[in-house]
Amino acid sequence: DAKTTQPPSMDCAEGRAANLPCNHSTISGNEYVYWYRQIHSQGPQYIIHGLKNNETNEMASLIITEDRKSSTLILPHATLRDTAVYYCIVRNIQGAQKLVFGQGTRLTINP
Amino acid sequence: GAVVSQHPSWVICKSGTSVKIECRSLDFQATTMFWYRQFPKQSLMLMATSNEGSKATYEQGVEKDKFLINHASLTLSTLTVTSAHPEDSSFYICSALGPNTEAFFGQGTRLTVV
């Protein structure tokens, strides 16, 4: 079963920052937080991941709370092409290393 | 980033026939690959973990005799849907673990059984 909870849908205006929350209150010490997104009828695309420190790359920023029970994915300047389903996943990178998907957040970027 | 290729991207088959889907890691070796199934408007459901040179590990409720997985090389895993029926129609997606434990996904295969 997925170990994260996300809002089912969100809207954001084009050009604004999109902030997608995720709760993972049962995360364990050796589990990372991963974010993927899926544009309609395509395979998921990796966005970013982190353990406990905030992370930033060319696509997004990941803010993880100090207790690691929640995180926020930030798309700093959303474009129409960012419309997708965003999945927050906790993953143990040892052992089976499976990625188990929850229901995700359907983000719609409006012009 | 690393590239994972699935083939075919879509396939239509008759009920009762078998269909093979290929998943290739094009620029890295993947000892572990995963197979998912996704129905319309639903999330991805993990079907099985495919390990090179050994038997696949199936998730609970997935019939191993119906969904045959072969991972014969470090760059290729195949999923064969045997005796396909209309309820097997779905979007099948593979994922391969890269050298830094990142998971890279194929573009998916849409199977329609008529």
Chai-1 contact restraints between the chains, C-beta under 6 A:
chainA,res_idxA,chainB,res_idxB,connection_type,confidence,min_distance_angstrom,max_distance_angstrom,comment,restraint_id
A,Q42,B,Q107,contact,1.0,0.0,6.0,A-B,restraint_1
A,G43,B,I93,contact,1.0,0.0,6.0,A-B,restraint_2
A,G43,B,F105,contact,1.0,0.0,6.0,A-B,restraint_3
A,G43,B,G106,contact,1.0,0.0,6.0,A-B,restraint_4
A,G43,B,Q107,contact,1.0,0.0,6.0,A-B,restraint_5
A,G43,B,G108,contact,1.0,0.0,6.0,A-B,restraint_6
A,P44,B,F105,contact,1.0,0.0,6.0,A-B,restraint_7
A,I93,B,T101,contact,1.0,0.0,6.0,A-B,restraint_8
A,L99,B,A103,contact,1.0,0.0,6.0,A-B,restraint_9
A,F101,B,S43,contact,1.0,0.0,6.0,A-B,restraint_10
A,F101,B,L44,contact,1.0,0.0,6.0,A-B,restraint_11
A,Q103,B,S43,contact,1.0,0.0,6.0,A-B,restraint_12
